Amino acid sequence: MKKMMMSLTLTATCLSAFAAELPLKATSWENRASDLTVVNIAHLADNDLQEITQGQHPETAVQFSARTILPITFFLKGDLVNLLGNEQTIGAIEIKQTFYARCVEKELIFSTNLTDWKSLPEFITGNASIVLKIEEGQPSLVLGAETNYRS
């Protein structure tokens, strides 16, 4: 169970680490002062969240408050590797610092202060690791990740 939770974190970090290699460019939404509507993630319905992530409400910022706990559901499927068993909730993550997310011009952007908005590669940094080891005579895969705010 613990290893599955690390797998999800690794996936997120891998995406951020890959994105961190992309060239960073200024965009039209950076430092743009506007009248934002702030909605806490805990107060959104699934339909609302889908509309926001599809870019239908660029004036809405979703708040992820510090100390919020979000359950993690993990799946892994494909023709190379496939998770045995069903998709399942395997644990939770804790939001350590309050941050905000919006979808503007089909791009997800992030802020800690509702003024300075950054793309994912500009907002976070991190490391990912994959270790193959033998544990009690059985091979096992350990996936790990560290994700930090890029200041």
ZAKEKE-191997 format. One record per residue (C-alpha): chain; x negated, y negated, z. Coordinates in steps of 0.2 Angstrom, whole numbers, plus 5000, padded with zeros to 4 digits. Example, Ala and Ser with C-alpha at 12.3 -4.5 7.8 and 13.67 -1.06 7.14 Angstrom:
BEGIN
+-------+------+------+------+
! chain !   xx !   yy !   zz !
+-------+------+------+------+
!     A ! 4938 ! 5022 ! 5039 !
!     A ! 4932 ! 5005 ! 5036 !
+-------+------+------+------+
This chain:
BEGIN
+-------+------+------+------+
! chain !   xx !   yy !   zz !
+-------+------+------+------+
!     A ! 5000 ! 5000 ! 5000 !
!     A ! 4986 ! 4988 ! 5005 !
!     A ! 4977 ! 4992 ! 4989 !
!     A ! 4992 ! 4989 ! 4978 !
!     A ! 4994 ! 4972 ! 4986 !
!     A ! 4976 ! 4968 ! 4982 !
!     A ! 4980 ! 4973 ! 4964 !
!     A ! 4993 ! 4959 ! 4962 !
!     A ! 4982 ! 4946 ! 4969 !
!     A ! 4968 ! 4952 ! 4957 !
!     A ! 4980 ! 4950 ! 4942 !
!     A ! 4984 ! 4932 ! 4947 !
!     A ! 4966 ! 4928 ! 4950 !
!     A ! 4960 ! 4936 ! 4934 !
!     A ! 4972 ! 4925 ! 4925 !
!     A ! 4966 ! 4910 ! 4934 !
!     A ! 4947 ! 4915 ! 4932 !
!     A ! 4950 ! 4918 ! 4913 !
!     A ! 4959 ! 4901 ! 4912 !
!     A ! 4945 ! 4893 ! 4921 !
!     A ! 4934 ! 4896 ! 4906 !
!     A ! 4945 ! 4886 ! 4894 !
!     A ! 4940 ! 4868 ! 4890 !
!     A ! 4949 ! 4856 ! 4901 !
!     A ! 4958 ! 4842 ! 4893 !
!     A ! 4968 ! 4827 ! 4898 !
!     A ! 4987 ! 4828 ! 4895 !
!     A ! 5001 ! 4816 ! 4894 !
!     A ! 5009 ! 4821 ! 4911 !
!     A ! 4993 ! 4818 ! 4921 !
!     A ! 4994 ! 4804 ! 4934 !
!     A ! 5012 ! 4800 ! 4927 !
!     A ! 5022 ! 4791 ! 4940 !
!     A ! 5040 ! 4797 ! 4938 !
!     A ! 5056 ! 4799 ! 4948 !
!     A ! 5054 ! 4818 ! 4953 !
!     A ! 5067 ! 4829 ! 4962 !
!     A ! 5058 ! 4840 ! 4974 !
!     A ! 5066 ! 4857 ! 4978 !
!     A ! 5059 ! 4869 ! 4990 !
!     A ! 5057 ! 4887 ! 4983 !
!     A ! 5068 ! 4894 ! 4997 !
!     A ! 5082 ! 4884 ! 4991 !
!     A ! 5082 ! 4889 ! 4973 !
!     A ! 5094 ! 4902 ! 4965 !
!     A ! 5086 ! 4914 ! 4952 !
!     A ! 5095 ! 4905 ! 4938 !
!     A ! 5088 ! 4888 ! 4944 !
!     A ! 5070 ! 4895 ! 4944 !
!     A ! 5072 ! 4902 ! 4927 !
!     A ! 5078 ! 4886 ! 4920 !
!     A ! 5064 ! 4876 ! 4928 !
!     A ! 5050 ! 4888 ! 4922 !
!     A ! 5058 ! 4887 ! 4904 !
!     A ! 5055 ! 4869 ! 4905 !
!     A ! 5073 ! 4863 ! 4905 !
!     A ! 5070 ! 4852 ! 4921 !
!     A ! 5053 ! 4843 ! 4919 !
!     A ! 5058 ! 4831 ! 4932 !
!     A ! 5060 ! 4844 ! 4945 !
!     A ! 5045 ! 4849 ! 4956 !
!     A ! 5046 ! 4866 ! 4966 !
!     A ! 5038 ! 4864 ! 4983 !
!     A ! 5029 ! 4879 ! 4990 !
!     A ! 5027 ! 4874 ! 5009 !
!     A ! 5013 ! 4879 ! 5020 !
!     A ! 5017 ! 4894 ! 5030 !
!     A ! 5030 ! 4900 ! 5017 !
!     A ! 5030 ! 4919 ! 5015 !
!     A ! 5033 ! 4927 ! 4998 !
!     A ! 5036 ! 4945 ! 4996 !
!     A ! 5026 ! 4953 ! 4982 !
!     A ! 5033 ! 4966 ! 4970 !
!     A ! 5020 ! 4975 ! 4960 !
!     A ! 5021 ! 4984 ! 4943 !
!     A ! 5008 ! 4992 ! 4931 !
!     A ! 5013 ! 5000 ! 4915 !
!     A ! 5006 ! 5002 ! 4898 !
!     A ! 4998 ! 5015 ! 4886 !
!     A ! 4981 ! 5014 ! 4895 !
!     A ! 4986 ! 5014 ! 4914 !
!     A ! 5003 ! 5017 ! 4922 !
!     A ! 5008 ! 5016 ! 4940 !
!     A ! 5016 ! 5032 ! 4946 !
!     A ! 5032 ! 5028 ! 4955 !
!     A ! 5044 ! 5014 ! 4954 !
!     A ! 5041 ! 4995 ! 4955 !
!     A ! 5041 ! 4991 ! 4973 !
!     A ! 5039 ! 4977 ! 4986 !
!     A ! 5022 ! 4980 ! 4993 !
!     A ! 5019 ! 4966 ! 5005 !
!     A ! 5019 ! 4947 ! 5006 !
!     A ! 5008 ! 4932 ! 5003 !
!     A ! 5007 ! 4917 ! 5014 !
!     A ! 5006 ! 4899 ! 5006 !
!     A ! 4991 ! 4891 ! 5016 !
!     A ! 4993 ! 4873 ! 5009 !
!     A ! 5009 ! 4865 ! 5003 !
!     A ! 5009 ! 4863 ! 4984 !
!     A ! 5021 ! 4859 ! 4970 !
!     A ! 5024 ! 4866 ! 4953 !
!     A ! 5033 ! 4859 ! 4937 !
!     A ! 5035 ! 4865 ! 4919 !
!     A ! 5032 ! 4850 ! 4908 !
!     A ! 5030 ! 4851 ! 4889 !
!     A ! 5030 ! 4870 ! 4890 !
!     A ! 5016 ! 4870 ! 4902 !
!     A ! 5016 ! 4874 ! 4921 !
!     A ! 5007 ! 4861 ! 4931 !
!     A ! 5003 ! 4859 ! 4949 !
!     A ! 5000 ! 4846 ! 4962 !
!     A ! 4997 ! 4844 ! 4981 !
!     A ! 5003 ! 4826 ! 4982 !
!     A ! 5016 ! 4824 ! 4968 !
!     A ! 5005 ! 4811 ! 4959 !
!     A ! 4990 ! 4820 ! 4952 !
!     A ! 4996 ! 4835 ! 4941 !
!     A ! 4984 ! 4848 ! 4934 !
!     A ! 4985 ! 4863 ! 4924 !
!     A ! 4982 ! 4880 ! 4932 !
!     A ! 4963 ! 4881 ! 4927 !
!     A ! 4961 ! 4863 ! 4934 !
!     A ! 4971 ! 4867 ! 4950 !
!     A ! 4963 ! 4884 ! 4956 !
!     A ! 4947 ! 4893 ! 4956 !
!     A ! 4943 ! 4910 ! 4962 !
!     A ! 4934 ! 4927 ! 4960 !
!     A ! 4940 ! 4944 ! 4956 !
!     A ! 4932 ! 4961 ! 4960 !
!     A ! 4935 ! 4979 ! 4955 !
!     A ! 4926 ! 4993 ! 4964 !
!     A ! 4927 ! 5011 ! 4960 !
!     A ! 4922 ! 5022 ! 4975 !
!     A ! 4924 ! 5039 ! 4983 !
!     A ! 4934 ! 5039 ! 4999 !
!     A ! 4936 ! 5056 ! 5008 !
!     A ! 4931 ! 5065 ! 4992 !
!     A ! 4944 ! 5056 ! 4981 !
!     A ! 4939 ! 5043 ! 4969 !
!     A ! 4949 ! 5026 ! 4972 !
!     A ! 4950 ! 5009 ! 4964 !
!     A ! 4949 ! 4994 ! 4975 !
!     A ! 4955 ! 4978 ! 4967 !
!     A ! 4952 ! 4961 ! 4976 !
!     A ! 4954 ! 4943 ! 4973 !
!     A ! 4950 ! 4926 ! 4981 !
!     A ! 4960 ! 4911 ! 4975 !
!     A ! 4956 ! 4893 ! 4981 !
!     A ! 4962 ! 4875 ! 4978 !
!     A ! 4950 ! 4867 ! 4965 !
!     A ! 4946 ! 4850 ! 4973 !
+-------+------+------+------+
